[in-house]
């Protein structure tokens, strides 16, 4: 069965850019609900799977209820690791070089990433992905959809569902996205995924 992971930092560790209240609601309520709902569907239908990634892929076209919850579980497992206290700042060299090469500059990547998140209508995610040809690009997906089902490798993702930012930023989604890139991103984790 799927398990809700502990946060890799305390609930107040990302303040003031993401509050304790937001993390308590987002992790303990929203993420937990995806886990509970997915486990219920898995149990009731006696579904077997090898990994969370295979579960997401296999359920995409066959079981929308399971897909929505399993994909959101995967998204959030990664999301918590994509942030850290005193995040943002310097990017490990090889990754920085690749971002500069594929986007022209870090500022261009940042602008594209924020624009993708800000223009995702309704709920969803914005992503920094690596395509099968090794090129980096920015994408966005609706609801719980993620790069796994598009045969892309997710290096960084930001949750733009309202529950991710409304307590702290109200309807100012672009300000939340800017704070995420500038102050929360765990670039060491992004670099680790880039190199794996």
KOLMI-800900 format. One record per residue (C-alpha): residue number from 1; chain; z, x, y. Coordinates in pm, 1 decimal, padded with zeros to 6 digits. Example, Ala and Ser with C-alpha at 12.3 -4.5 7.8 and 13.67 -1.06 7.14 Angstrom:
<rs>
<r><seq>1</seq><mol>A</mol><Z>00780.0</Z><X>01230.0</X><Y>-00450.0</Y></r>
<r><seq>2</seq><mol>A</mol><Z>00714.0</Z><X>01367.0</X><Y>-00106.0</Y></r>
</rs>
This chain:
<rs>
<r><seq>1</seq><mol>A</mol><Z>00000.0</Z><X>00000.0</X><Y>00000.0</Y></r>
<r><seq>2</seq><mol>A</mol><Z>-00051.8</Z><X>00103.1</X><Y>00360.3</Y></r>
<r><seq>3</seq><mol>A</mol><Z>00247.4</Z><X>00233.5</X><Y>00555.1</Y></r>
<r><seq>4</seq><mol>A</mol><Z>00328.2</Z><X>00232.1</X><Y>00924.8</Y></r>
<r><seq>5</seq><mol>A</mol><Z>00365.7</Z><X>00598.5</X><Y>01028.6</Y></r>
<r><seq>6</seq><mol>A</mol><Z>00642.8</Z><X>00714.0</X><Y>01256.0</Y></r>
<r><seq>7</seq><mol>A</mol><Z>00537.0</Z><X>00816.5</X><Y>01603.2</Y></r>
<r><seq>8</seq><mol>A</mol><Z>00505.2</Z><X>01197.1</X><Y>01628.7</Y></r>
<r><seq>9</seq><mol>A</mol><Z>00722.8</Z><X>01191.0</X><Y>01944.5</Y></r>
<r><seq>10</seq><mol>A</mol><Z>01001.9</Z><X>00978.2</X><Y>02089.1</Y></r>
<r><seq>11</seq><mol>A</mol><Z>00924.0</Z><X>00641.2</X><Y>02247.1</Y></r>
<r><seq>12</seq><mol>A</mol><Z>00988.0</Z><X>00774.0</X><Y>02597.0</Y></r>
<r><seq>13</seq><mol>A</mol><Z>00805.6</Z><X>01107.8</X><Y>02549.1</Y></r>
<r><seq>14</seq><mol>A</mol><Z>00478.3</Z><X>00996.0</X><Y>02711.9</Y></r>
<r><seq>15</seq><mol>A</mol><Z>00639.9</Z><X>00848.1</X><Y>03020.7</Y></r>
<r><seq>16</seq><mol>A</mol><Z>00540.9</Z><X>00787.2</X><Y>03298.5</Y></r>
<r><seq>17</seq><mol>A</mol><Z>00180.2</Z><X>00768.3</X><Y>03174.8</Y></r>
<r><seq>18</seq><mol>A</mol><Z>00266.8</Z><X>00546.9</X><Y>02876.7</Y></r>
<r><seq>19</seq><mol>A</mol><Z>00606.3</Z><X>00381.2</X><Y>02887.1</Y></r>
<r><seq>20</seq><mol>A</mol><Z>00869.3</Z><X>00340.8</X><Y>02618.3</Y></r>
<r><seq>21</seq><mol>A</mol><Z>00816.6</Z><X>-00036.0</X><Y>02638.8</Y></r>
<r><seq>22</seq><mol>A</mol><Z>00443.4</Z><X>-00000.6</X><Y>02577.8</Y></r>
<r><seq>23</seq><mol>A</mol><Z>00497.3</Z><X>00225.2</X><Y>02274.4</Y></r>
<r><seq>24</seq><mol>A</mol><Z>00761.6</Z><X>-00006.1</X><Y>02130.6</Y></r>
<r><seq>25</seq><mol>A</mol><Z>00530.5</Z><X>-00307.2</X><Y>02156.0</Y></r>
<r><seq>26</seq><mol>A</mol><Z>00215.3</Z><X>-00121.1</X><Y>02058.7</Y></r>
<r><seq>27</seq><mol>A</mol><Z>00352.4</Z><X>00073.0</X><Y>01761.7</Y></r>
<r><seq>28</seq><mol>A</mol><Z>00631.9</Z><X>-00149.2</X><Y>01632.3</Y></r>
<r><seq>29</seq><mol>A</mol><Z>00461.3</Z><X>-00485.9</X><Y>01686.2</Y></r>
<r><seq>30</seq><mol>A</mol><Z>00082.8</Z><X>-00449.6</X><Y>01706.5</Y></r>
<r><seq>31</seq><mol>A</mol><Z>00024.0</Z><X>-00156.5</X><Y>01470.6</Y></r>
<r><seq>32</seq><mol>A</mol><Z>00281.1</Z><X>-00290.7</X><Y>01227.6</Y></r>
<r><seq>33</seq><mol>A</mol><Z>00104.0</Z><X>-00628.9</X><Y>01222.8</Y></r>
<r><seq>34</seq><mol>A</mol><Z>-00223.0</Z><X>-00462.8</X><Y>01117.5</Y></r>
<r><seq>35</seq><mol>A</mol><Z>-00039.5</Z><X>-00291.1</X><Y>00830.5</Y></r>
<r><seq>36</seq><mol>A</mol><Z>00134.8</Z><X>-00612.5</X><Y>00718.2</Y></r>
<r><seq>37</seq><mol>A</mol><Z>-00186.4</Z><X>-00817.1</X><Y>00735.2</Y></r>
<r><seq>38</seq><mol>A</mol><Z>-00396.8</Z><X>-00556.1</X><Y>00554.0</Y></r>
<r><seq>39</seq><mol>A</mol><Z>-00136.9</Z><X>-00516.4</X><Y>00277.3</Y></r>
<r><seq>40</seq><mol>A</mol><Z>-00124.8</Z><X>-00893.9</X><Y>00230.8</Y></r>
<r><seq>41</seq><mol>A</mol><Z>-00502.0</Z><X>-00910.9</X><Y>00181.6</Y></r>
<r><seq>42</seq><mol>A</mol><Z>-00500.3</Z><X>-00604.4</X><Y>-00047.7</Y></r>
<r><seq>43</seq><mol>A</mol><Z>-00218.2</Z><X>-00752.6</X><Y>-00257.5</Y></r>
<r><seq>44</seq><mol>A</mol><Z>-00357.5</Z><X>-01106.9</X><Y>-00279.2</Y></r>
<r><seq>45</seq><mol>A</mol><Z>-00702.6</Z><X>-00981.2</X><Y>-00383.7</Y></r>
<r><seq>46</seq><mol>A</mol><Z>-00586.5</Z><X>-00690.4</X><Y>-00602.1</Y></r>
<r><seq>47</seq><mol>A</mol><Z>-00809.0</Z><X>-00452.7</X><Y>-00406.0</Y></r>
<r><seq>48</seq><mol>A</mol><Z>-00826.3</Z><X>-00090.6</X><Y>-00521.4</Y></r>
<r><seq>49</seq><mol>A</mol><Z>-00921.0</Z><X>00191.5</X><Y>-00285.2</Y></r>
<r><seq>50</seq><mol>A</mol><Z>-00918.8</Z><X>00571.6</X><Y>-00274.4</Y></r>
<r><seq>51</seq><mol>A</mol><Z>-00835.0</Z><X>00628.2</X><Y>00091.7</Y></r>
<r><seq>52</seq><mol>A</mol><Z>-00795.0</Z><X>00441.1</X><Y>00417.7</Y></r>
<r><seq>53</seq><mol>A</mol><Z>-01141.8</Z><X>00568.3</X><Y>00515.4</Y></r>
<r><seq>54</seq><mol>A</mol><Z>-01302.5</Z><X>00426.4</X><Y>00199.7</Y></r>
<r><seq>55</seq><mol>A</mol><Z>-01114.9</Z><X>00099.6</X><Y>00250.2</Y></r>
<r><seq>56</seq><mol>A</mol><Z>-01255.0</Z><X>00072.6</X><Y>00603.3</Y></r>
<r><seq>57</seq><mol>A</mol><Z>-01611.5</Z><X>00148.9</X><Y>00490.4</Y></r>
<r><seq>58</seq><mol>A</mol><Z>-01602.8</Z><X>-00077.6</X><Y>00184.7</Y></r>
<r><seq>59</seq><mol>A</mol><Z>-01458.3</Z><X>-00376.9</X><Y>00370.0</Y></r>
<r><seq>60</seq><mol>A</mol><Z>-01688.1</Z><X>-00353.7</X><Y>00674.9</Y></r>
<r><seq>61</seq><mol>A</mol><Z>-01954.2</Z><X>-00598.1</X><Y>00552.3</Y></r>
<r><seq>62</seq><mol>A</mol><Z>-01764.7</Z><X>-00761.0</X><Y>00268.0</Y></r>
<r><seq>63</seq><mol>A</mol><Z>-01421.8</Z><X>-00862.4</X><Y>00400.5</Y></r>
<r><seq>64</seq><mol>A</mol><Z>-01392.5</Z><X>-00903.1</X><Y>00780.3</Y></r>
<r><seq>65</seq><mol>A</mol><Z>-01020.8</Z><X>-00985.3</X><Y>00771.4</Y></r>
<r><seq>66</seq><mol>A</mol><Z>-00937.7</Z><X>-00673.4</X><Y>00572.7</Y></r>
<r><seq>67</seq><mol>A</mol><Z>-01176.3</Z><X>-00460.0</X><Y>00776.8</Y></r>
<r><seq>68</seq><mol>A</mol><Z>-01025.8</Z><X>-00564.6</X><Y>01111.1</Y></r>
<r><seq>69</seq><mol>A</mol><Z>-00673.4</Z><X>-00477.0</X><Y>01001.5</Y></r>
<r><seq>70</seq><mol>A</mol><Z>-00752.9</Z><X>-00164.3</X><Y>00796.0</Y></r>
<r><seq>71</seq><mol>A</mol><Z>-00978.9</Z><X>-00023.2</X><Y>01069.6</Y></r>
<r><seq>72</seq><mol>A</mol><Z>-00715.4</Z><X>-00085.5</X><Y>01334.0</Y></r>
<r><seq>73</seq><mol>A</mol><Z>-00458.8</Z><X>00084.0</X><Y>01110.5</Y></r>
<r><seq>74</seq><mol>A</mol><Z>-00682.4</Z><X>00393.0</X><Y>01085.1</Y></r>
<r><seq>75</seq><mol>A</mol><Z>-00755.7</Z><X>00383.3</X><Y>01458.7</Y></r>
<r><seq>76</seq><mol>A</mol><Z>-00387.4</Z><X>00378.0</X><Y>01543.0</Y></r>
<r><seq>77</seq><mol>A</mol><Z>-00284.2</Z><X>00648.0</X><Y>01293.5</Y></r>
<r><seq>78</seq><mol>A</mol><Z>-00525.2</Z><X>00872.7</X><Y>01483.4</Y></r>
<r><seq>79</seq><mol>A</mol><Z>-00443.4</Z><X>00735.0</X><Y>01830.2</Y></r>
<r><seq>80</seq><mol>A</mol><Z>-00076.2</Z><X>00838.4</X><Y>01808.1</Y></r>
<r><seq>81</seq><mol>A</mol><Z>-00185.0</Z><X>01192.1</X><Y>01711.9</Y></r>
<r><seq>82</seq><mol>A</mol><Z>-00443.3</Z><X>01209.7</X><Y>01992.1</Y></r>
<r><seq>83</seq><mol>A</mol><Z>-00160.0</Z><X>01198.3</X><Y>02245.1</Y></r>
<r><seq>84</seq><mol>A</mol><Z>00130.0</Z><X>01429.5</X><Y>02314.2</Y></r>
<r><seq>85</seq><mol>A</mol><Z>00393.7</Z><X>01485.4</X><Y>02583.9</Y></r>
<r><seq>86</seq><mol>A</mol><Z>00248.4</Z><X>01695.2</X><Y>02867.5</Y></r>
<r><seq>87</seq><mol>A</mol><Z>-00099.4</Z><X>01639.9</X><Y>02729.8</Y></r>
<r><seq>88</seq><mol>A</mol><Z>-00432.7</Z><X>01695.3</X><Y>02898.4</Y></r>
<r><seq>89</seq><mol>A</mol><Z>-00483.6</Z><X>02035.8</X><Y>03051.7</Y></r>
<r><seq>90</seq><mol>A</mol><Z>-00657.0</Z><X>02326.3</X><Y>02882.2</Y></r>
<r><seq>91</seq><mol>A</mol><Z>-00900.6</Z><X>02270.4</X><Y>02598.9</Y></r>
<r><seq>92</seq><mol>A</mol><Z>-00924.5</Z><X>02528.7</X><Y>02318.9</Y></r>
<r><seq>93</seq><mol>A</mol><Z>-01220.1</Z><X>02758.2</X><Y>02387.1</Y></r>
<r><seq>94</seq><mol>A</mol><Z>-01471.1</Z><X>02666.7</X><Y>02116.0</Y></r>
<r><seq>95</seq><mol>A</mol><Z>-01429.0</Z><X>02293.2</X><Y>02180.7</Y></r>
<r><seq>96</seq><mol>A</mol><Z>-01452.4</Z><X>02343.1</X><Y>02556.9</Y></r>
<r><seq>97</seq><mol>A</mol><Z>-01775.0</Z><X>02538.6</X><Y>02511.9</Y></r>
<r><seq>98</seq><mol>A</mol><Z>-01919.2</Z><X>02259.9</X><Y>02295.4</Y></r>
<r><seq>99</seq><mol>A</mol><Z>-01823.0</Z><X>01990.3</X><Y>02548.5</Y></r>
<r><seq>100</seq><mol>A</mol><Z>-01980.1</Z><X>02192.0</X><Y>02829.4</Y></r>
<r><seq>101</seq><mol>A</mol><Z>-02291.5</Z><X>02252.0</X><Y>02620.1</Y></r>
<r><seq>102</seq><mol>A</mol><Z>-02343.4</Z><X>01890.0</X><Y>02509.8</Y></r>
<r><seq>103</seq><mol>A</mol><Z>-02232.7</Z><X>01709.1</X><Y>02826.6</Y></r>
<r><seq>104</seq><mol>A</mol><Z>-02310.9</Z><X>01969.1</X><Y>03093.9</Y></r>
<r><seq>105</seq><mol>A</mol><Z>-01946.0</Z><X>01992.5</X><Y>03202.1</Y></r>
<r><seq>106</seq><mol>A</mol><Z>-01600.0</Z><X>01865.3</X><Y>03117.9</Y></r>
<r><seq>107</seq><mol>A</mol><Z>-01613.9</Z><X>01643.1</X><Y>03428.5</Y></r>
<r><seq>108</seq><mol>A</mol><Z>-01930.5</Z><X>01476.7</X><Y>03295.1</Y></r>
<r><seq>109</seq><mol>A</mol><Z>-01761.5</Z><X>01414.9</X><Y>02959.3</Y></r>
<r><seq>110</seq><mol>A</mol><Z>-01457.6</Z><X>01271.4</X><Y>03137.3</Y></r>
<r><seq>111</seq><mol>A</mol><Z>-01671.7</Z><X>01041.8</X><Y>03353.8</Y></r>
<r><seq>112</seq><mol>A</mol><Z>-01869.1</Z><X>00920.2</X><Y>03049.1</Y></r>
<r><seq>113</seq><mol>A</mol><Z>-01553.3</Z><X>00863.6</X><Y>02844.5</Y></r>
<r><seq>114</seq><mol>A</mol><Z>-01379.4</Z><X>00667.3</X><Y>03121.3</Y></r>
<r><seq>115</seq><mol>A</mol><Z>-01695.7</Z><X>00465.7</X><Y>03187.7</Y></r>
<r><seq>116</seq><mol>A</mol><Z>-01730.3</Z><X>00378.2</X><Y>02818.2</Y></r>
<r><seq>117</seq><mol>A</mol><Z>-01372.0</Z><X>00252.9</X><Y>02802.7</Y></r>
<r><seq>118</seq><mol>A</mol><Z>-01390.1</Z><X>00071.3</X><Y>03135.8</Y></r>
<r><seq>119</seq><mol>A</mol><Z>-01712.6</Z><X>-00111.4</X><Y>03047.5</Y></r>
<r><seq>120</seq><mol>A</mol><Z>-01615.0</Z><X>-00211.3</X><Y>02692.2</Y></r>
<r><seq>121</seq><mol>A</mol><Z>-01608.3</Z><X>-00589.1</X><Y>02735.9</Y></r>
<r><seq>122</seq><mol>A</mol><Z>-01292.3</Z><X>-00742.3</X><Y>02596.5</Y></r>
<r><seq>123</seq><mol>A</mol><Z>-01103.5</Z><X>-00546.8</X><Y>02333.7</Y></r>
<r><seq>124</seq><mol>A</mol><Z>-01217.0</Z><X>-00223.2</X><Y>02175.7</Y></r>
<r><seq>125</seq><mol>A</mol><Z>-01218.4</Z><X>00154.7</X><Y>02186.4</Y></r>
<r><seq>126</seq><mol>A</mol><Z>-01399.4</Z><X>00444.6</X><Y>02350.8</Y></r>
<r><seq>127</seq><mol>A</mol><Z>-01467.8</Z><X>00758.6</X><Y>02152.7</Y></r>
<r><seq>128</seq><mol>A</mol><Z>-01569.7</Z><X>01122.5</X><Y>02159.7</Y></r>
<r><seq>129</seq><mol>A</mol><Z>-01766.8</Z><X>01160.3</X><Y>01837.8</Y></r>
<r><seq>130</seq><mol>A</mol><Z>-01965.5</Z><X>01421.1</X><Y>01652.7</Y></r>
<r><seq>131</seq><mol>A</mol><Z>-02293.8</Z><X>01293.1</X><Y>01515.0</Y></r>
<r><seq>132</seq><mol>A</mol><Z>-02431.0</Z><X>01405.0</X><Y>01178.7</Y></r>
<r><seq>133</seq><mol>A</mol><Z>-02647.8</Z><X>01662.4</X><Y>01361.5</Y></r>
<r><seq>134</seq><mol>A</mol><Z>-02334.2</Z><X>01821.3</X><Y>01512.6</Y></r>
<r><seq>135</seq><mol>A</mol><Z>-02393.5</Z><X>01692.7</X><Y>01866.2</Y></r>
<r><seq>136</seq><mol>A</mol><Z>-02103.8</Z><X>01545.5</X><Y>02064.1</Y></r>
<r><seq>137</seq><mol>A</mol><Z>-02142.8</Z><X>01210.2</X><Y>02236.3</Y></r>
<r><seq>138</seq><mol>A</mol><Z>-01936.1</Z><X>00932.2</X><Y>02388.6</Y></r>
<r><seq>139</seq><mol>A</mol><Z>-01949.7</Z><X>00585.9</X><Y>02234.8</Y></r>
<r><seq>140</seq><mol>A</mol><Z>-01761.7</Z><X>00257.6</X><Y>02251.8</Y></r>
<r><seq>141</seq><mol>A</mol><Z>-01693.5</Z><X>-00006.8</X><Y>01988.8</Y></r>
<r><seq>142</seq><mol>A</mol><Z>-01569.8</Z><X>-00366.3</X><Y>01998.1</Y></r>
<r><seq>143</seq><mol>A</mol><Z>-01239.5</Z><X>-00481.9</X><Y>01851.1</Y></r>
<r><seq>144</seq><mol>A</mol><Z>-01130.7</Z><X>-00257.4</X><Y>01561.3</Y></r>
<r><seq>145</seq><mol>A</mol><Z>-01470.9</Z><X>-00109.2</X><Y>01484.3</Y></r>
<r><seq>146</seq><mol>A</mol><Z>-01471.8</Z><X>00270.1</X><Y>01467.7</Y></r>
<r><seq>147</seq><mol>A</mol><Z>-01703.4</Z><X>00568.9</X><Y>01417.5</Y></r>
<r><seq>148</seq><mol>A</mol><Z>-01637.6</Z><X>00579.9</X><Y>01040.6</Y></r>
<r><seq>149</seq><mol>A</mol><Z>-01879.7</Z><X>00293.6</X><Y>00982.0</Y></r>
<r><seq>150</seq><mol>A</mol><Z>-02146.7</Z><X>00457.9</X><Y>01197.7</Y></r>
<r><seq>151</seq><mol>A</mol><Z>-02132.3</Z><X>00784.5</X><Y>00999.6</Y></r>
<r><seq>152</seq><mol>A</mol><Z>-01984.6</Z><X>00967.9</X><Y>01295.8</Y></r>
<r><seq>153</seq><mol>A</mol><Z>-01676.5</Z><X>01187.8</X><Y>01308.8</Y></r>
<r><seq>154</seq><mol>A</mol><Z>-01417.4</Z><X>01066.8</X><Y>01558.4</Y></r>
<r><seq>155</seq><mol>A</mol><Z>-01272.2</Z><X>01357.8</X><Y>01754.3</Y></r>
<r><seq>156</seq><mol>A</mol><Z>-01092.0</Z><X>01147.5</X><Y>02017.2</Y></r>
<r><seq>157</seq><mol>A</mol><Z>-01041.3</Z><X>00777.3</X><Y>02072.2</Y></r>
<r><seq>158</seq><mol>A</mol><Z>-00868.2</Z><X>00564.7</X><Y>02332.3</Y></r>
<r><seq>159</seq><mol>A</mol><Z>-00749.2</Z><X>00211.2</X><Y>02268.7</Y></r>
<r><seq>160</seq><mol>A</mol><Z>-00863.8</Z><X>-00024.4</X><Y>02544.6</Y></r>
<r><seq>161</seq><mol>A</mol><Z>-00710.7</Z><X>-00340.5</X><Y>02403.1</Y></r>
<r><seq>162</seq><mol>A</mol><Z>-00489.2</Z><X>-00486.2</X><Y>02676.6</Y></r>
<r><seq>163</seq><mol>A</mol><Z>-00171.8</Z><X>-00428.7</X><Y>02474.8</Y></r>
<r><seq>164</seq><mol>A</mol><Z>-00236.1</Z><X>-00054.2</X><Y>02510.3</Y></r>
<r><seq>165</seq><mol>A</mol><Z>-00206.4</Z><X>-00050.2</X><Y>02888.5</Y></r>
<r><seq>166</seq><mol>A</mol><Z>-00117.7</Z><X>-00385.8</X><Y>03045.0</Y></r>
<r><seq>167</seq><mol>A</mol><Z>00258.1</Z><X>-00327.2</X><Y>03073.3</Y></r>
<r><seq>168</seq><mol>A</mol><Z>00200.3</Z><X>-00000.4</X><Y>03261.3</Y></r>
<r><seq>169</seq><mol>A</mol><Z>-00129.2</Z><X>-00054.0</X><Y>03442.9</Y></r>
<r><seq>170</seq><mol>A</mol><Z>-00180.4</Z><X>-00432.3</X><Y>03451.8</Y></r>
<r><seq>171</seq><mol>A</mol><Z>-00557.4</Z><X>-00489.6</X><Y>03479.6</Y></r>
<r><seq>172</seq><mol>A</mol><Z>-00638.5</Z><X>-00136.2</X><Y>03605.6</Y></r>
<r><seq>173</seq><mol>A</mol><Z>-00803.8</Z><X>-00012.7</X><Y>03286.3</Y></r>
<r><seq>174</seq><mol>A</mol><Z>-00987.2</Z><X>00279.1</X><Y>03457.6</Y></r>
<r><seq>175</seq><mol>A</mol><Z>-00655.2</Z><X>00416.2</X><Y>03590.2</Y></r>
<r><seq>176</seq><mol>A</mol><Z>-00512.7</Z><X>00402.5</X><Y>03238.3</Y></r>
<r><seq>177</seq><mol>A</mol><Z>-00816.9</Z><X>00586.8</X><Y>03101.5</Y></r>
<r><seq>178</seq><mol>A</mol><Z>-00790.9</Z><X>00851.7</X><Y>03371.3</Y></r>
<r><seq>179</seq><mol>A</mol><Z>-00420.8</Z><X>00903.0</X><Y>03296.4</Y></r>
<r><seq>180</seq><mol>A</mol><Z>-00502.9</Z><X>00924.9</X><Y>02924.3</Y></r>
<r><seq>181</seq><mol>A</mol><Z>-00756.8</Z><X>01205.5</X><Y>02972.0</Y></r>
<r><seq>182</seq><mol>A</mol><Z>-00562.0</Z><X>01393.0</X><Y>03239.2</Y></r>
<r><seq>183</seq><mol>A</mol><Z>-00207.5</Z><X>01365.5</X><Y>03103.1</Y></r>
<r><seq>184</seq><mol>A</mol><Z>-00192.4</Z><X>01244.9</X><Y>02742.3</Y></r>
<r><seq>185</seq><mol>A</mol><Z>-00471.7</Z><X>01392.2</X><Y>02529.3</Y></r>
<r><seq>186</seq><mol>A</mol><Z>-00360.6</Z><X>01632.5</X><Y>02257.8</Y></r>
<r><seq>187</seq><mol>A</mol><Z>-00657.0</Z><X>01870.1</X><Y>02279.8</Y></r>
<r><seq>188</seq><mol>A</mol><Z>-00519.9</Z><X>02085.7</X><Y>01997.0</Y></r>
<r><seq>189</seq><mol>A</mol><Z>-00557.7</Z><X>01784.9</X><Y>01764.4</Y></r>
<r><seq>190</seq><mol>A</mol><Z>-00910.6</Z><X>01720.3</X><Y>01893.8</Y></r>
<r><seq>191</seq><mol>A</mol><Z>-00997.7</Z><X>02086.7</X><Y>01836.9</Y></r>
<r><seq>192</seq><mol>A</mol><Z>-00850.9</Z><X>02072.5</X><Y>01485.2</Y></r>
<r><seq>193</seq><mol>A</mol><Z>-01075.8</Z><X>01776.7</X><Y>01397.9</Y></r>
<r><seq>194</seq><mol>A</mol><Z>-01373.3</Z><X>01947.4</X><Y>01563.3</Y></r>
<r><seq>195</seq><mol>A</mol><Z>-01321.8</Z><X>02255.1</X><Y>01347.9</Y></r>
<r><seq>196</seq><mol>A</mol><Z>-01256.4</Z><X>02076.7</X><Y>01018.4</Y></r>
</rs>
